[in-house]
Amino acid sequence: MEITERKSELFTRCAETERLVLEFQKLAEGQEMSYLIASSIIMVDAQSESGRSITLSAREIARRELKVVIECEAKKGFKRVANNLISDLTSGHRKKIKTRLKRAMQELAAVDATRLTNCSLSKHYAELSWVGALRHFSKQSVVNRISDTATENSQALPVGDVLKMFAK
């Protein structure tokens, strides 16, 4: 079997997405773009299903490649998040993660382990351990402890150092 080199990109972006990414890049920190303006850029209603798909892709590309964070504001449009406010967004993500971890733990607690095969039992225990560890590290007291240590050192902590804090 002969292996040939790929001659084109696996995925090519649509022109609408590219145009919106460029416009997101031009926004100043804190500047807003209404749904009407976004719709005129992508030539589709930005709030429709296809428009939402384009705007989500453009926001992801802007975040990943340009390090520009665009937030969707209900009934208004889009807003470029100021650099100093980006870290505030993570608390919202953390709350969602905590809720999902709680639900995962409840679902895992519903499993009757006596009815599982060895392979399924191993997977169950691995998931239980993983979710339990994540739940522990998402507690507010743990987050505060990590935050205090990072603030004292004036830098992000390596993962290994964070884990050492709780090895006692």
C-alpha positions, 0 to 999 in steps of 0.5 A, a space after each residue: 500500500 502506497 502512502 500519498 501526501 495530502 495535497 489540500 487542507 483537511 478542512 477549509 473554512 468558509 468565507 463567511 467565517 473568515 470575514 467574521 474572524 477578521 472583524 472580531 480581530 479588529 474589535 478593540 477590547 470591550 467593543 461590541 458588535 451587534 447581531 445586525 452587523 454580524 449578520 451583514 458580515 456573514 450574509 446570514 441571520 447571526 441568530 439563525 441555526 446556520 448563523 450560530 454555527 458560523 459565529 461559534 466557529 469564528 469565535 473559536 478560531 479567534 480564541 485559538 489562533 488570535 488569542 481574542 476572546 469574544 463573548 456572546 451577549 444575549 439580545 445584543 451581539 458580541 463583545 471582545 473581552 478585555 485582556 484583564 477580564 479574561 481570567 474572570 470568565 473561568 469562574 463561570 466555567 468552574 461553576 458549570 464543571 462543578 455542577 456536571 461533576 456532581 451529576 456524574 458522581 450521582 450517576 456513578 453512585 447509582 451503579 450496582 457494582 455487583 452486576 458489572 463484569 471485571 472490565 466494566 468494574 475496572 472502568 467504573 472504579 477508574 471513573 469514580 476515582 477520576 470524578 472524585 479527584 476532580 470534585 475535590 480539586 474544584 472545591 472552593 477551599 482548594 481553589 482559594 488555597 491554590 489562588 493564595 499560593 499562586 498570588 504569593 509566588 506571582 506566577 502560575 504553579 506547575 501542576 506537580 507543585 499543586 498536587 504536592 500541596 495536597 499530598 499531606 
